[in-house]
Amino acid sequence: MTVEPIREAYSFVCLHCGHAWEGSYEIQHSIDANGTTRSDYYVRGMRQPSPLTQNTCRICHRTTIRVLRSGRVAAARPLFD
């Protein structure tokens, strides 16, 4: 059984170098014959590992990532320009 896909967005911050970014995913939930639920993540139609469990900083390539709710990166602005 397959459930209608949903869209989720997350903010990410690397705890090593401080780089921050946001990502939007289409999540397809399905339930197999044994009743096990599975979640598959897609970006532009291509399947990706879960950003909640497998994520790497694009700058320093470390995996110490903090996941935040969507919009946290865009909301961060310097106090002075």
SULDA-V24091 format. One record per helix or strand of 2 or more residues. SS is the DSSP state (@ for helix, = for strand). FROM is the first residue (numbers start at 0). TO is the last residue. If there is no record, write none. Layout:
BEGIN
{{SS	FROM	TO} {SS	FROM	TO}}
END
This chain:
BEGIN
{{=	5	13} {=	19	30} {=	36	42} {=	45	47} {=	64	68} {@	71	74}}
END
